[in-house]
Amino acid sequence: MASPKARSRSKARAAARLAAVQALYQQEMEGTQIVVLLNEFHQHRLGATIEDVEYADADVAFFDDIVKGVDARRDEIDGLVASKLTADWSMERLDKPMRQILRAGTYELLARPDVPVGAVISEYLDVTDAFYDRREKGFVNGILDAVAKEARS
């Protein structure tokens, strides 16, 4: 059984992943500069209460790493994800939240060897639950599993 400290860290990382997907979505929609975006999330979203919804305290350094990492390696990440899609699908055809989930998960698989593959996939399936129904979870699972086989081989 995980210690209370480990559970707390796990919850903080889960909150960071969800917030990172939201931040990346906002960046794609509005073109917000990363520095401005990170500051906005640090000041107003992470651990805040907005419209009676309390946002969990997030692991801020982990959040920053995902957002900055996806931004810095977007072409590499998109190429890897696109290579796992069927011939009749492209990154542009995926809806915006799905793109961000796959980008963030792929970034972790590429750049965060400290996080086990199973944990990355499981966590992004939980993030997918925040946006979609069950069918999309299978899609995310399949793509991230294929990415993991290449990224962590």
Stockholm file with secondary structure:
# STOCKHOLM 1.0

chainA/1-153         MASPKARSRSKARAAARLAAVQALYQQEMEGTQIVVLLNEFHQHRLGATIEDVEYADADVAFFDDIVKGVDARRDEIDGLVASKLTADWSMERLDKPMRQILRAGTYELLARPDVPVGAVISEYLDVTDAFYDRREKGFVNGILDAVAKEARS
#=GR chainA/1-153 SS CCCHHHHHHHHHHHHHHHHHHHHHHHHHHHCCCHHHHHHHHHHHTTTCEETTEECCCCCHHHHHHHHHHHHHTHHHHHHHHHTTSCTTCCGGGSCHHHHHHHHHHHHHHHHCTTSCHHHHHHHHHHHHHHHCCHHHHHHHHHHHHHHHHHHTC
#=GC SS_cons         CCCHHHHHHHHHHHHHHHHHHHHHHHHHHHCCCHHHHHHHHHHHTTTCEETTEECCCCCHHHHHHHHHHHHHTHHHHHHHHHTTSCTTCCGGGSCHHHHHHHHHHHHHHHHCTTSCHHHHHHHHHHHHHHHCCHHHHHHHHHHHHHHHHHHTC
//
